[in-house]
Amino acid sequence: MTIAKAMHNIEKNLALVQNKIKQTARDFQRDPNKVTLLAVSKTKPVSDIEIAYHCGQRDFGENYLQEAEQKIIALRDKNIIWHYIGPIQSNKTRKISELFDWVHSIDRLKIARRLSDERPANNSPLNVLLQVNIDNEPAKSGIQLNEILSLAHQIAPLPRLKLRGLMAIPAIHKDPQQQRIPFAKMRQALTELQQYCPDCDTLSMGMSEDMQAAIAEGSTLVRIGTAIFGARTT
Ligand SMILES: *Cc1c(COP(=O)(O)O)cnc(C)c1O
């Protein structure tokens, strides 16, 4: 695809997604400014991120550390907020703690401890979310709903992390009413977590195919790849 064509598509797609977020928030009596758009740029080139950045997009999400590192270095003069949303191996925590502003995929204490220990002193604390395997799918990472509070109690005191809330990737459903069921459970789980952690203000849920259901159930951050950058071929 030529650069001009990519620019046109990404610019147009971003505007469509932003409008959909705003309209859905209004439909469900929510403040449209309380839903952050995270542009998921995994497998997409630096030039695509630059186009979205040029359109005002500031939050970007990546899943693969090696790929992300190259992009973050290439774009280091830009004012980007980087979110790590992929699975975390313990030998990758140092780089993740150095490169990112947020990590959405915390599912065990060992990883959280390492990220806290390794977070550079000159950076602000790393914002973290606990990933919940909301539909109990064997192939997906994440903790169970009934494990949230105990893990939160262990992670909240870690000095170089800031616990901000929860993240989930539900099983795929086409029906919007079905899509809302796991998101409603997540909303309830965040409310319970907030009794203990009043600073937990973030519910990371909703992707290209289910963002409206997620916003209806209180998502504060939708993670959108395909609807902005097009289908991934790799
Ligand atoms: C890839 C990915 C997304 C984006 O998915 P789309 O369907 O392309 O919008 C969101 N969240 C996570 C964790 C992902 O891995």
The ligand as an SDF file (V2000), in Angstrom:
LIG
                    3D

 15 15  0  0  0  0  0  0  0  0999 V2000
   -4.5130   -7.7230   19.3110 C   0  0  0  0  0  0  0  0  0  0  0  0
   -5.1300   -7.3100   20.5910 C   0  0  0  0  0  0  0  0  0  0  0  0
   -6.1290   -6.3180   20.6180 C   0  0  0  0  0  0  0  0  0  0  0  0
   -6.7100   -5.6700   19.3720 C   0  0  0  0  0  0  0  0  0  0  0  0
   -7.5740   -6.5500   18.7360 O   0  0  0  0  0  0  0  0  0  0  0  0
   -8.4530   -6.0940   17.4490 P   0  0  0  0  0  0  0  0  0  0  0  0
   -9.4740   -7.1520   17.3460 O   0  0  0  0  0  0  0  0  0  0  0  0
   -7.5000   -6.0740   16.2880 O   0  0  0  0  0  0  0  0  0  0  0  0
   -9.0180   -4.7620   17.7290 O   0  0  0  0  0  0  0  0  0  0  0  0
   -6.6210   -5.9460   21.8620 C   0  0  0  0  0  0  0  0  0  0  0  0
   -6.1680   -6.4870   23.0110 N   0  0  0  0  0  0  0  0  0  0  0  0
   -5.2130   -7.4410   23.0180 C   0  0  0  0  0  0  0  0  0  0  0  0
   -4.7600   -7.9960   24.3120 C   0  0  0  0  0  0  0  0  0  0  0  0
   -4.6700   -7.8860   21.8060 C   0  0  0  0  0  0  0  0  0  0  0  0
   -3.7440   -8.8520   21.8360 O   0  0  0  0  0  0  0  0  0  0  0  0
  1  2  1  0
  2  3  1  0
  2 14  2  0
  3  4  1  0
  3 10  2  0
  4  5  1  0
  5  6  1  0
  6  7  2  0
  6  8  1  0
  6  9  1  0
 10 11  1  0
 11 12  2  0
 12 13  1  0
 12 14  1  0
 14 15  1  0
M  END
$$$$
